[in-house]
């Protein structure tokens, strides 16, 4: 994954285009950093067994490039899918994870307008309604 991060960052710097690797990196990082289990056959899900039962996570990723003026969007949330919580892994321009936020399905459905069939929202909105569960500075100070 380290090589993928370098390649994606170099490609973006050279061409101005982003490689479509964020979802794979996000799933890898969520599993690794939060101690989740891989859900076989899915490139966007992970799970965790708790005393209350299994929790299934929909994993999203977003790279925040400096100097960009547009409002960053999380992308499509699969509101009809089988998941309990969505994780949003936020990356810096070098594709290094900086933050992981989580928001439960009920809260995301509540904050997604009915007219928004694609289930997308801004990163700022997700952060406002979600909970920060991992931060890179916490990892570096350990």
KOLBASE-500108 format. One record per residue: x, y, z of N, C-alpha, C in turn; residue number from 1. Coordinates in Angstrom, 1 decimal. Layout:
+--------+--------+--------+--------+--------+--------+--------+--------+--------+-----+
|    n_X |    n_Y |    n_Z |   ca_X |   ca_Y |   ca_Z |    c_X |    c_Y |    c_Z |   k |
+--------+--------+--------+--------+--------+--------+--------+--------+--------+-----+
|      X |      Y |      Z |      X |      Y |      Z |      X |      Y |      Z | NUM |
...
+--------+--------+--------+--------+--------+--------+--------+--------+--------+-----+
***
This chain:
+--------+--------+--------+--------+--------+--------+--------+--------+--------+-----+
|    n_X |    n_Y |    n_Z |   ca_X |   ca_Y |   ca_Z |    c_X |    c_Y |    c_Z |   k |
+--------+--------+--------+--------+--------+--------+--------+--------+--------+-----+
|    0.8 |   -1.2 |    0.0 |    0.0 |    0.0 |    0.0 |    0.9 |    1.3 |    0.0 |   1 |
|    2.1 |    1.2 |    0.6 |    3.0 |    2.3 |    0.5 |    3.3 |    2.8 |   -0.9 |   2 |
|    3.5 |    1.8 |   -1.8 |    3.8 |    2.1 |   -3.2 |    2.6 |    2.7 |   -3.9 |   3 |
|    1.4 |    2.2 |   -3.5 |    0.2 |    2.7 |   -4.1 |    0.0 |    4.2 |   -3.7 |   4 |
|    0.3 |    4.5 |   -2.4 |    0.2 |    5.9 |   -2.0 |    1.2 |    6.8 |   -2.8 |   5 |
|    2.4 |    6.4 |   -2.9 |    3.4 |    7.1 |   -3.7 |    3.0 |    7.3 |   -5.1 |   6 |
|    2.6 |    6.2 |   -5.7 |    2.2 |    6.3 |   -7.1 |    1.0 |    7.3 |   -7.3 |   7 |
|    0.0 |    7.2 |   -6.5 |   -1.2 |    8.0 |   -6.6 |   -0.8 |    9.5 |   -6.4 |   8 |
|    0.0 |    9.8 |   -5.4 |    0.5 |   11.2 |   -5.1 |    1.3 |   11.7 |   -6.3 |   9 |
|    2.2 |   10.9 |   -6.8 |    3.0 |   11.4 |   -8.0 |    2.1 |   11.6 |   -9.2 |  10 |
|    1.2 |   10.7 |   -9.4 |    0.3 |   10.8 |  -10.6 |   -0.5 |   12.1 |  -10.5 |  11 |
|   -1.1 |   12.4 |   -9.3 |   -1.9 |   13.6 |   -9.1 |   -1.0 |   14.8 |   -9.3 |  12 |
|    0.2 |   14.8 |   -8.8 |    1.1 |   16.0 |   -8.9 |    1.5 |   16.2 |  -10.4 |  13 |
|    1.7 |   15.1 |  -11.1 |    2.1 |   15.2 |  -12.5 |    1.0 |   15.6 |  -13.4 |  14 |
|   -0.2 |   15.0 |  -13.3 |   -1.2 |   15.1 |  -14.2 |   -2.4 |   16.0 |  -13.8 |  15 |
|   -2.5 |   16.2 |  -12.4 |   -3.6 |   16.9 |  -11.9 |   -4.9 |   16.0 |  -11.8 |  16 |
|   -4.7 |   14.8 |  -12.1 |   -5.8 |   13.8 |  -12.0 |   -5.6 |   12.9 |  -10.8 |  17 |
|   -6.7 |   12.4 |  -10.3 |   -6.5 |   11.5 |   -9.1 |   -6.8 |   10.0 |   -9.6 |  18 |
|   -5.9 |    9.1 |   -9.2 |   -6.1 |    7.7 |   -9.5 |   -7.3 |    7.2 |   -8.6 |  19 |
|   -8.1 |    6.2 |   -9.1 |   -9.2 |    5.7 |   -8.3 |   -8.8 |    4.6 |   -7.4 |  20 |
|   -7.9 |    5.0 |   -6.4 |   -7.5 |    4.0 |   -5.4 |   -7.9 |    4.3 |   -4.0 |  21 |
|   -8.6 |    5.4 |   -3.8 |   -9.0 |    5.8 |   -2.5 |   -9.8 |    4.8 |   -1.7 |  22 |
|  -10.8 |    4.2 |   -2.3 |  -11.6 |    3.2 |   -1.6 |  -10.8 |    2.0 |   -1.2 |  23 |
|   -9.9 |    1.5 |   -1.9 |   -9.1 |    0.4 |   -1.5 |   -8.2 |    0.8 |   -0.4 |  24 |
|   -7.6 |    2.0 |   -0.5 |   -6.7 |    2.5 |    0.7 |   -7.6 |    2.7 |    1.9 |  25 |
|   -8.8 |    3.2 |    1.8 |   -9.6 |    3.5 |    2.9 |  -10.0 |    2.2 |    3.6 |  26 |
|  -10.4 |    1.2 |    2.9 |  -10.7 |   -0.1 |    3.5 |   -9.5 |   -0.7 |    4.2 |  27 |
|   -8.4 |   -0.7 |    3.5 |   -7.1 |   -1.2 |    4.1 |   -6.8 |   -0.5 |    5.4 |  28 |
|   -6.8 |    0.8 |    5.4 |   -6.5 |    1.6 |    6.5 |   -7.5 |    1.5 |    7.7 |  29 |
|   -8.8 |    1.4 |    7.4 |   -9.8 |    1.2 |    8.4 |   -9.6 |   -0.1 |    9.1 |  30 |
|   -9.4 |   -1.1 |    8.3 |   -9.1 |   -2.5 |    8.9 |   -7.9 |   -2.5 |    9.8 |  31 |
|   -6.8 |   -1.9 |    9.2 |   -5.5 |   -1.9 |    9.9 |   -5.5 |   -1.0 |   11.2 |  32 |
|   -6.0 |    0.2 |   11.0 |   -5.9 |    1.2 |   12.1 |   -6.9 |    1.0 |   13.2 |  33 |
|   -8.1 |    0.4 |   12.9 |   -9.2 |    0.2 |   13.8 |   -9.3 |   -1.2 |   14.3 |  34 |
|   -8.5 |   -2.1 |   13.7 |   -8.6 |   -3.5 |   14.1 |   -9.9 |   -4.2 |   13.7 |  35 |
|  -10.3 |   -3.9 |   12.5 |  -11.6 |   -4.5 |   12.0 |  -11.2 |   -5.7 |   11.2 |  36 |
|  -12.3 |   -6.5 |   10.8 |  -12.1 |   -7.7 |   10.0 |  -12.6 |   -7.4 |    8.6 |  37 |
|  -11.9 |   -8.0 |    7.7 |  -12.2 |   -7.9 |    6.3 |  -13.5 |   -8.6 |    6.0 |  38 |
|  -14.4 |   -8.0 |    5.2 |  -15.6 |   -8.7 |    4.8 |  -15.3 |   -9.3 |    3.4 |  39 |
|  -15.3 |  -10.6 |    3.3 |  -15.0 |  -11.3 |    2.0 |  -15.9 |  -10.9 |    0.9 |  40 |
|  -15.4 |  -10.6 |   -0.3 |  -16.2 |  -10.3 |   -1.4 |  -16.7 |   -8.9 |   -1.5 |  41 |
|  -16.2 |   -8.1 |   -0.6 |  -16.6 |   -6.7 |   -0.6 |  -15.4 |   -5.8 |   -0.6 |  42 |
|  -15.4 |   -4.7 |   -1.5 |  -14.3 |   -3.8 |   -1.5 |  -14.6 |   -2.5 |   -0.7 |  43 |
|  -15.8 |   -2.5 |   -0.1 |  -16.2 |   -1.3 |    0.6 |  -16.7 |   -1.6 |    2.1 |  44 |
|  -16.5 |   -2.8 |    2.5 |  -17.0 |   -3.1 |    3.9 |  -16.0 |   -3.8 |    4.8 |  45 |
|  -16.2 |   -3.6 |    6.0 |  -15.4 |   -4.3 |    7.1 |  -16.4 |   -4.5 |    8.2 |  46 |
|  -15.9 |   -5.4 |    9.2 |  -16.8 |   -5.7 |   10.3 |  -16.0 |   -5.8 |   11.6 |  47 |
|  -16.8 |   -5.7 |   12.7 |  -16.2 |   -5.9 |   14.0 |  -17.2 |   -6.6 |   14.9 |  48 |
|  -16.7 |   -7.6 |   15.6 |  -17.6 |   -8.4 |   16.5 |  -17.5 |   -7.8 |   17.9 |  49 |
|  -18.6 |   -7.3 |   18.4 |  -18.6 |   -6.7 |   19.7 |  -19.4 |   -7.6 |   20.7 |  50 |
|  -19.5 |   -7.4 |   22.0 |  -20.3 |   -8.2 |   22.9 |  -21.8 |   -8.1 |   22.5 |  51 |
|  -22.2 |   -7.0 |   21.8 |  -23.6 |   -6.9 |   21.4 |  -23.9 |   -7.6 |   20.1 |  52 |
|  -22.9 |   -8.0 |   19.4 |  -23.0 |   -8.6 |   18.1 |  -22.1 |   -8.0 |   17.0 |  53 |
|  -22.3 |   -8.5 |   15.8 |  -21.4 |   -8.0 |   14.7 |  -21.9 |   -6.6 |   14.2 |  54 |
|  -20.9 |   -5.7 |   14.0 |  -21.2 |   -4.4 |   13.4 |  -20.5 |   -4.4 |   12.0 |  55 |
|  -21.3 |   -4.0 |   11.0 |  -20.8 |   -3.9 |    9.7 |  -20.6 |   -2.5 |    9.3 |  56 |
|  -19.4 |   -2.2 |    8.7 |  -19.0 |   -0.8 |    8.4 |  -19.0 |   -0.7 |    6.9 |  57 |
|  -19.6 |    0.4 |    6.4 |  -19.4 |    0.9 |    5.0 |  -18.2 |    1.8 |    5.1 |  58 |
|  -17.2 |    1.6 |    4.3 |  -16.0 |    2.4 |    4.3 |  -15.9 |    3.3 |    3.1 |  59 |
|  -15.7 |    4.6 |    3.4 |  -15.5 |    5.6 |    2.4 |  -14.2 |    6.3 |    2.6 |  60 |
|  -13.6 |    6.9 |    1.6 |  -12.3 |    7.6 |    1.7 |  -12.4 |    8.9 |    0.9 |  61 |
|  -11.7 |    9.9 |    1.3 |  -11.6 |   11.2 |    0.6 |  -10.3 |   11.8 |    0.8 |  62 |
|   -9.7 |   12.2 |   -0.3 |   -8.4 |   12.9 |   -0.3 |   -8.7 |   14.4 |   -0.3 |  63 |
|   -8.1 |   15.1 |    0.6 |   -8.2 |   16.6 |    0.6 |   -7.0 |   17.2 |    0.1 |  64 |
|   -7.1 |   17.8 |   -1.1 |   -6.0 |   18.4 |   -1.8 |   -6.0 |   19.9 |   -1.4 |  65 |
|   -4.8 |   20.4 |   -1.0 |   -4.7 |   21.8 |   -0.6 |   -5.0 |   22.7 |   -1.8 |  66 |
|   -5.6 |   23.9 |   -1.5 |   -5.8 |   24.9 |   -2.5 |   -7.1 |   24.6 |   -3.3 |  67 |
|   -7.8 |   23.6 |   -3.0 |   -9.0 |   23.3 |   -3.7 |  -10.2 |   24.1 |   -3.1 |  68 |
|  -11.0 |   24.7 |   -4.0 |  -12.0 |   25.6 |   -3.4 |  -13.4 |   24.9 |   -3.4 |  69 |
|  -13.6 |   23.8 |   -4.1 |  -14.9 |   23.2 |   -4.1 |  -15.1 |   22.5 |   -2.8 |  70 |
|  -16.4 |   22.4 |   -2.4 |  -16.8 |   21.7 |   -1.2 |  -16.6 |   20.2 |   -1.4 |  71 |
|  -15.7 |   19.6 |   -0.6 |  -15.4 |   18.1 |   -0.8 |  -16.7 |   17.3 |   -0.4 |  72 |
|  -16.9 |   16.3 |   -1.2 |  -18.1 |   15.4 |   -1.0 |  -17.6 |   14.0 |   -0.6 |  73 |
|  -18.4 |   13.4 |    0.3 |  -18.1 |   12.0 |    0.7 |  -18.4 |   11.1 |   -0.4 |  74 |
|  -19.3 |   11.3 |   -1.2 |  -19.7 |   10.4 |   -2.3 |  -20.9 |    9.6 |   -1.9 |  75 |
|  -21.3 |    8.7 |   -2.8 |  -22.6 |    8.0 |   -2.6 |  -22.6 |    7.1 |   -1.4 |  76 |
|  -23.5 |    7.2 |   -0.6 |  -23.8 |    6.3 |    0.6 |  -24.8 |    5.3 |    0.1 |  77 |
|  -24.5 |    4.1 |    0.2 |  -25.5 |    3.0 |   -0.2 |  -26.5 |    2.9 |    0.9 |  78 |
|  -27.5 |    3.7 |    0.9 |  -28.6 |    3.7 |    2.0 |  -29.4 |    2.5 |    2.0 |  79 |
|  -29.4 |    1.7 |    0.9 |  -30.1 |    0.4 |    0.9 |  -29.3 |   -0.8 |    1.2 |  80 |
|  -28.0 |   -0.6 |    1.4 |  -27.1 |   -1.7 |    1.6 |  -27.2 |   -2.2 |    3.1 |  81 |
|  -26.4 |   -3.3 |    3.3 |  -26.4 |   -3.9 |    4.6 |  -25.2 |   -3.5 |    5.4 |  82 |
|  -25.3 |   -2.4 |    6.2 |  -24.3 |   -1.9 |    7.0 |  -24.9 |   -1.1 |    8.2 |  83 |
|  -24.1 |   -1.0 |    9.2 |  -24.6 |   -0.3 |   10.5 |  -24.0 |    1.1 |   10.7 |  84 |
|  -22.7 |    1.2 |   10.3 |  -22.0 |    2.4 |   10.5 |  -21.2 |    2.7 |    9.2 |  85 |
|  -21.0 |    4.0 |    8.9 |  -20.1 |    4.4 |    7.8 |  -18.9 |    5.0 |    8.4 |  86 |
|  -17.7 |    4.6 |    7.9 |  -16.4 |    5.2 |    8.3 |  -16.0 |    6.0 |    7.1 |  87 |
|  -15.5 |    7.2 |    7.5 |  -14.9 |    8.1 |    6.5 |  -13.4 |    8.3 |    6.8 |  88 |
|  -12.5 |    7.8 |    5.9 |  -11.1 |    8.0 |    6.1 |  -10.7 |    9.2 |    5.3 |  89 |
|  -10.1 |   10.2 |    5.9 |   -9.7 |   11.4 |    5.3 |   -8.2 |   11.4 |    5.1 |  90 |
|   -7.7 |   11.6 |    3.9 |   -6.3 |   11.6 |    3.5 |   -5.8 |   13.0 |    3.2 |  91 |
|   -4.5 |   13.1 |    3.4 |   -3.8 |   14.3 |    2.9 |   -3.4 |   14.1 |    1.5 |  92 |
|   -2.8 |   15.1 |    0.9 |   -2.4 |   15.0 |   -0.6 |   -1.4 |   13.9 |   -0.9 |  93 |
|   -0.8 |   13.4 |    0.1 |    0.2 |   12.3 |   -0.1 |   -0.5 |   10.9 |    0.1 |  94 |
|   -1.8 |   10.9 |    0.3 |   -2.6 |    9.7 |    0.5 |   -2.3 |    9.0 |    1.8 |  95 |
|   -1.9 |    9.8 |    2.8 |   -1.7 |    9.3 |    4.1 |   -2.9 |    9.6 |    5.0 |  96 |
|   -3.4 |    8.6 |    5.7 |   -4.6 |    8.8 |    6.5 |   -4.3 |    9.8 |    7.6 |  97 |
|   -5.2 |   10.8 |    7.7 |   -5.1 |   11.8 |    8.8 |   -6.2 |   11.7 |    9.9 |  98 |
|   -7.4 |   11.3 |    9.4 |   -8.6 |   11.2 |   10.4 |   -9.5 |   10.1 |    9.9 |  99 |
|  -10.1 |    9.5 |   10.9 |  -11.2 |    8.5 |   10.6 |  -12.4 |    9.0 |   11.4 | 100 |
|  -13.5 |    9.2 |   10.7 |  -14.8 |    9.6 |   11.4 |  -15.8 |    8.4 |   11.2 | 101 |
|  -16.7 |    8.3 |   12.1 |  -17.8 |    7.3 |   12.0 |  -19.1 |    8.0 |   12.2 | 102 |
|  -20.1 |    7.5 |   11.5 |  -21.5 |    7.9 |   11.8 |  -22.4 |    6.7 |   11.6 | 103 |
|  -23.3 |    6.5 |   12.5 |  -24.3 |    5.4 |   12.4 |  -25.3 |    5.6 |   11.3 | 104 |
|  -25.8 |    4.5 |   10.8 |  -26.7 |    4.5 |    9.7 |  -27.9 |    5.4 |   10.0 | 105 |
|  -28.5 |    5.3 |   11.2 |  -29.7 |    6.1 |   11.5 |  -29.4 |    7.6 |   11.4 | 106 |
|  -28.3 |    8.1 |   11.8 |  -27.9 |    9.5 |   11.8 |  -27.7 |    9.9 |   10.3 | 107 |
|  -27.1 |    9.1 |    9.5 |  -26.9 |    9.4 |    8.1 |  -28.2 |    9.5 |    7.3 | 108 |
|  -29.1 |    8.5 |    7.6 |  -30.4 |    8.6 |    6.9 |  -31.1 |    9.8 |    7.3 | 109 |
|  -31.1 |   10.1 |    8.6 |  -31.8 |   11.3 |    9.1 |  -31.3 |   12.6 |    8.5 | 110 |
|  -30.0 |   12.7 |    8.2 |  -29.4 |   13.9 |    7.6 |  -29.2 |   13.9 |    6.1 | 111 |
|  -29.8 |   12.9 |    5.5 |  -29.8 |   12.8 |    4.0 |  -31.2 |   13.1 |    3.5 | 112 |
|  -31.4 |   14.3 |    2.8 |  -32.7 |   14.6 |    2.4 |  -33.3 |   13.6 |    1.5 | 113 |
|  -34.6 |   13.4 |    1.5 |  -35.3 |   12.4 |    0.7 |  -35.0 |   12.6 |   -0.8 | 114 |
|  -34.9 |   13.9 |   -1.2 |  -34.6 |   14.2 |   -2.6 |  -33.2 |   13.8 |   -3.1 | 115 |
|  -32.4 |   13.5 |   -2.1 |  -31.0 |   13.2 |   -2.4 |  -30.9 |   11.6 |   -2.5 | 116 |
|  -31.3 |   11.1 |   -3.6 |  -31.4 |    9.7 |   -3.8 |  -30.0 |    9.0 |   -3.8 | 117 |
|  -29.0 |    9.7 |   -4.2 |  -27.6 |    9.2 |   -4.2 |  -27.0 |    9.1 |   -2.8 | 118 |
|  -27.6 |    9.7 |   -1.8 |  -27.1 |    9.6 |   -0.5 |  -25.7 |   10.2 |   -0.3 | 119 |
|  -25.4 |   11.3 |   -1.0 |  -24.1 |   12.0 |   -0.8 |  -24.3 |   13.2 |    0.1 | 120 |
|  -23.2 |   13.5 |    0.7 |  -23.1 |   14.7 |    1.6 |  -21.7 |   15.3 |    1.6 | 121 |
|  -21.5 |   16.5 |    2.1 |  -20.2 |   17.1 |    2.1 |  -19.4 |   16.4 |    3.3 | 122 |
|  -18.1 |   16.5 |    3.1 |  -17.2 |   16.0 |    4.2 |  -17.5 |   16.8 |    5.5 | 123 |
|  -17.7 |   18.1 |    5.3 |  -17.9 |   19.0 |    6.5 |  -19.2 |   18.5 |    7.3 | 124 |
|  -20.2 |   18.2 |    6.5 |  -21.5 |   17.7 |    7.2 |  -21.2 |   16.3 |    7.9 | 125 |
|  -20.5 |   15.4 |    7.2 |  -20.2 |   14.1 |    7.8 |  -19.4 |   14.3 |    9.1 | 126 |
|  -18.4 |   15.2 |    9.1 |  -17.6 |   15.4 |   10.3 |  -18.5 |   16.1 |   11.4 | 127 |
|  -19.4 |   16.9 |   11.0 |  -20.3 |   17.6 |   12.0 |  -21.2 |   16.6 |   12.7 | 128 |
|  -21.7 |   15.6 |   11.9 |  -22.7 |   14.7 |   12.6 |  -22.0 |   13.4 |   13.1 | 129 |
|  -20.8 |   13.2 |   12.6 |  -20.1 |   12.0 |   13.0 |  -19.2 |   12.2 |   14.2 | 130 |
|  -18.4 |   11.1 |   14.5 |  -17.5 |   11.1 |   15.6 |  -16.1 |   10.8 |   15.2 | 131 |
|  -15.1 |   11.5 |   15.6 |  -13.7 |   11.3 |   15.3 |  -13.3 |   10.0 |   16.1 | 132 |
|  -12.9 |    9.0 |   15.4 |  -12.5 |    7.7 |   16.1 |  -11.0 |    7.4 |   16.0 | 133 |
|  -10.3 |    8.1 |   15.1 |   -8.8 |    8.0 |   14.9 |   -8.3 |    9.2 |   14.3 | 134 |
|   -7.1 |    9.6 |   14.8 |   -6.4 |   10.8 |   14.3 |   -4.9 |   10.4 |   14.2 | 135 |
|   -4.3 |   10.8 |   13.1 |   -2.9 |   10.5 |   12.9 |   -2.0 |   11.0 |   14.0 | 136 |
|   -2.2 |   12.2 |   14.6 |   -1.4 |   12.7 |   15.7 |   -1.4 |   11.8 |   16.9 | 137 |
|   -2.6 |   11.1 |   17.1 |   -2.7 |   10.2 |   18.2 |   -1.8 |    9.0 |   18.0 | 138 |
|   -1.7 |    8.5 |   16.8 |   -0.8 |    7.4 |   16.4 |    0.6 |    7.8 |   16.6 | 139 |
|    1.0 |    9.0 |   16.2 |    2.4 |    9.4 |   16.2 |    2.9 |    9.6 |   17.6 | 140 |
|    2.0 |   10.0 |   18.6 |    2.4 |   10.3 |   19.9 |    2.5 |    9.0 |   20.8 | 141 |
|    2.0 |    7.9 |   20.2 |    2.0 |    6.6 |   21.0 |    3.3 |    5.9 |   21.0 | 142 |
+--------+--------+--------+--------+--------+--------+--------+--------+--------+-----+
***
